[in-house]
Amino acid sequence: MTGPELAEAGRLLAAARRPVVFTGAGMSAESGVPTFRDAQTGLWQRYDPQELATPAAFRADPALVWGWYEARRRGVRRALPNPGHRAVAAIQARLPATVVITQNVDDLHERGGVPAPVRLHGSLFAPRCSACARPAPLPSDLPPPAGTPVPGAPEARDEAEPPGGPVSHAPEPQDGPLTPPACAGCGAPVRPGVVWFGEALPSAALDAAVEAAAGCDLLLTVGTSALVHPAAEIPVVAARLGAPVVQVNPVPTPLDAICAVNLRGPAGEVLPALVRAAWPDADAG
């Protein structure tokens, strides 16, 4: 990718010292992770995701909701970080004050080299008790993440271990309802560690995201539709306080009007090109 827009975005990135990278579902979709509303395959096609992702749905049928989220988590484990994830890690490596904020609930940023993204919508890899909120271990029947080295295998790749530590190589369970584990503290069902419809965003994550956007000198928004609020307000905060906003997205979004530069294209192509435009000597992944 070349052109005056890329050159201008590269100039803004090279001049930044406190950038924020704000990512949405489109970035993970390039790794093969379905977006939330596209995540229905097999027997799950009969269900509406918005009817499964609520506290009421979990209270009514914990096994159904837990089974669906376990199927989603297994799908994420089969995915690999794409060049866009590695480019974000390259930006953070070059500018250590970079804050990565994500709306995604997968672990691709961590496996791509960003150790601690701010998670506005939680994580598939951080289950917790539905009653006392005690953190719970990951189930032991999940497959290892794609790219995990297998001892003795010469072709094993050097991928970062996912949050939660290693898991067993037990066969994957079949899709369908699964009884959630019981909390080790109070015995209540363990729930997925994500934000459901009707729930507030985690206050610590939201506060960290707003603070980072308010103090940044550049915000990159990548692969987000800018339709999910309040997360969609994060780039607006930066723009209102004078930081240039650069958008990476294949299609127009409601953020177009506030952006200093709009780069049309997939994150896996645009972000490595942006890193090279900012720092020609950089390894953009």
C-alpha positions in Angstrom: 0.0 0.0 0.0 1.3 3.4 -1.0 0.0 6.9 -1.5 -0.2 10.3 0.2 -2.6 9.1 2.9 -0.2 6.4 4.0 2.7 8.9 3.9 0.8 11.3 6.1 -0.3 8.6 8.5 3.3 7.4 8.7 4.5 10.9 9.5 1.9 11.2 12.3 3.0 7.8 13.8 6.7 8.7 13.6 6.0 11.9 15.5 3.9 10.3 18.2 5.2 9.5 21.6 1.9 8.4 23.4 -0.2 6.7 20.7 -3.3 4.6 21.4 -4.3 1.7 19.1 -8.0 0.9 19.3 -9.0 -2.3 17.7 -12.3 -4.0 16.9 -13.8 -7.2 15.4 -12.6 -6.6 11.9 -9.0 -7.2 13.0 -9.7 -10.6 14.5 -11.9 -11.5 11.5 -8.8 -11.3 9.3 -7.4 -14.2 11.4 -10.6 -16.2 10.8 -12.3 -15.4 14.1 -16.0 -14.7 13.2 -17.5 -11.5 14.3 -20.0 -11.7 17.1 -23.0 -11.8 14.9 -21.4 -14.2 12.4 -20.2 -16.7 15.1 -23.1 -19.1 14.5 -22.1 -22.4 12.8 -23.3 -26.0 13.0 -26.0 -26.5 15.6 -25.6 -22.9 16.9 -27.2 -21.5 13.7 -30.6 -21.9 15.3 -29.8 -19.4 18.0 -29.6 -15.7 18.0 -26.3 -14.5 19.5 -28.0 -11.6 21.2 -30.3 -14.0 23.0 -27.3 -16.1 24.3 -25.2 -13.2 25.4 -27.2 -12.0 28.3 -27.3 -12.6 32.1 -30.9 -13.8 31.7 -29.9 -16.4 29.2 -27.2 -17.8 31.5 -29.6 -17.9 34.4 -32.2 -19.7 32.3 -29.8 -22.2 30.7 -26.2 -22.1 31.9 -25.2 -25.2 29.9 -26.4 -23.7 26.7 -24.7 -20.4 27.1 -21.5 -22.0 28.5 -21.4 -24.5 25.6 -21.7 -21.7 23.0 -18.9 -19.7 24.5 -16.7 -22.8 24.8 -17.3 -23.4 21.1 -16.3 -19.8 20.4 -13.2 -20.2 22.5 -12.1 -23.4 20.7 -12.5 -21.5 17.4 -10.2 -18.7 18.7 -7.6 -21.3 19.8 -7.4 -22.5 16.2 -6.7 -19.0 14.9 -3.3 -17.3 14.6 -2.4 -13.6 15.0 -2.2 -11.9 11.6 0.3 -9.3 10.4 -1.8 -6.6 11.8 -1.5 -7.9 15.3 2.3 -8.2 14.9 2.4 -4.6 13.5 0.6 -3.3 16.6 3.2 -5.1 18.7 5.9 -3.5 16.6 4.5 -0.1 17.3 4.4 -0.8 21.1 8.0 -2.1 20.9 9.1 1.1 19.2 7.0 3.4 21.4 6.7 1.8 24.9 4.0 4.3 26.0 1.6 2.9 23.4 -1.7 1.8 24.9 -3.6 -0.9 23.1 -7.4 -0.9 23.7 -9.5 -3.7 22.2 -13.2 -4.5 22.0 -12.2 -8.1 21.1 -12.6 -10.9 23.5 -10.0 -13.3 21.9 -6.3 -13.6 22.9 -4.8 -12.7 19.5 -3.2 -9.5 20.7 -1.4 -11.3 23.5 -0.2 -14.1 21.2 0.8 -11.4 18.6 3.1 -9.7 21.1 1.0 -7.2 23.1 1.2 -8.4 26.7 -1.5 -6.4 28.3 -4.2 -4.8 26.1 -7.0 -2.8 27.8 -10.0 -5.1 27.4 -13.3 -3.2 27.2 -15.5 -6.2 26.6 -13.7 -8.8 28.7 -12.0 -12.0 27.6 -13.0 -15.5 26.6 -9.9 -16.6 28.6 -10.9 -15.1 31.9 -13.9 -17.0 33.3 -15.2 -16.1 36.7 -17.9 -17.1 39.2 -21.4 -15.9 38.3 -22.1 -15.1 41.9 -18.9 -14.0 43.7 -16.8 -13.0 40.7 -13.9 -15.2 41.8 -11.6 -15.8 38.9 -11.8 -19.4 37.6 -9.2 -21.6 35.8 -9.7 -22.3 32.2 -11.3 -25.7 31.4 -8.7 -28.4 30.8 -10.4 -29.8 27.7 -9.5 -26.9 25.4 -7.1 -27.6 22.6 -3.7 -25.8 22.7 -3.8 -22.5 20.7 -2.8 -22.7 17.1 1.0 -22.5 16.7 1.7 -23.8 20.2 5.0 -25.8 20.1 4.6 -29.5 20.4 7.6 -31.1 22.3 9.8 -33.0 19.9 8.1 -31.6 16.7 10.8 -30.0 14.5 8.2 -27.8 12.8 6.9 -26.3 16.1 6.4 -22.6 15.9 7.5 -20.1 18.6 4.1 -18.7 19.6 3.5 -16.9 22.9 1.6 -18.9 25.5 -2.0 -17.7 25.9 -3.3 -16.1 29.1 -4.3 -18.8 31.6 -1.2 -20.9 30.9 -0.9 -24.2 29.0 -3.9 -26.5 28.6 -4.1 -30.3 28.1 -4.1 -32.0 24.7 -7.4 -33.8 25.5 -9.8 -34.3 22.6 -12.2 -31.5 21.9 -15.7 -31.9 23.2 -18.6 -31.9 20.7 -20.4 -28.6 20.2 -23.5 -28.3 22.3 -24.7 -27.5 25.8 -22.0 -28.1 28.4 -22.5 -27.8 32.2 -20.2 -25.0 33.4 -17.8 -25.8 36.2 -18.6 -24.8 39.8 -16.8 -22.0 41.5 -14.1 -23.3 43.9 -15.2 -20.7 46.4 -19.0 -20.7 46.6 -20.1 -23.4 44.3 -22.1 -21.2 41.9 -21.7 -21.8 38.1 -18.7 -20.2 36.4 -19.6 -17.8 33.6 -17.6 -16.5 30.6 -15.5 -13.5 31.4 -17.1 -11.3 28.8 -19.4 -8.3 28.9 -23.0 -9.3 28.1 -25.8 -7.2 26.7 -27.3 -5.2 29.6 -24.0 -5.2 31.5 -21.7 -2.2 32.1 -18.2 -2.2 30.8 -15.6 -3.0 33.4 -15.0 0.3 35.2 -11.2 -0.1 35.5 -10.9 -0.9 31.8 -13.2 2.0 30.7 -11.4 4.4 32.9 -8.0 3.3 31.6 -9.2 3.6 28.0 -10.6 7.1 28.5 -7.5 8.3 30.3 -5.3 6.9 27.5 -7.4 8.5 24.8 -7.5 11.8 26.6 -3.7 11.8 27.0 -2.6 10.4 23.6 -1.0 12.3 20.8 -2.3 9.9 18.1 -5.1 7.4 18.0 -5.2 4.6 15.5 -8.6 3.0 15.2 -8.5 -0.4 13.4 -11.2 -2.7 12.2 -14.1 -1.3 14.3 -17.6 -0.4 13.0 -17.8 2.4 15.6 -21.4 1.3 16.3 -21.0 -0.3 19.7 -21.2 2.2 22.5 -19.8 3.4 24.8 -16.6 1.9 23.3 -17.1 3.8 20.1 -16.6 7.0 22.0 -12.9 6.3 22.6 -11.7 7.8 19.3 -14.0 10.7 19.7 -12.4 11.6 23.1 -9.0 11.7 21.5 -10.2 13.9 18.6 -12.0 16.3 20.8 -8.9 16.9 22.8 -6.8 17.6 19.7 -5.1 14.2 18.9 -5.2 13.2 15.3 -7.1 10.0 14.6 -6.0 7.6 11.8 -8.6 5.0 10.8 -7.8 1.6 9.2 -10.9 0.0 7.8 -11.9 -1.5 4.5 -15.2 0.4 4.5 -16.4 3.8 5.7 -17.6 4.1 9.3 -19.2 6.8 11.4 -15.7 7.9 12.5 -14.7 9.0 9.0 -15.6 12.6 9.7 -13.3 13.0 12.7 -10.3 11.3 11.2 -7.2 13.1 10.0 -6.5 10.2 7.7 -8.6 7.3 6.5 -6.7 4.3 5.2 -8.9 1.9 3.3 -7.9 -1.7 3.5 -7.5 -4.7 5.8 -5.4 -4.3 8.9 -3.1 -7.2 8.0 -2.0 -5.2 4.9 -2.3 -1.6 6.0 -0.7 -1.7 9.5 2.6 -3.3 8.4 2.8 -0.7 5.6 2.1 2.0 8.1 4.9 0.8 10.4 7.3 0.8 7.5 6.2 4.3 6.4 6.9 5.6 9.9 10.1 3.7 10.4 11.7 2.4 7.2 14.1 0.2 9.2 11.3 -1.4 11.3 10.4 -5.1 11.2 6.6 -4.8 10.8 6.0 -8.5 11.3 
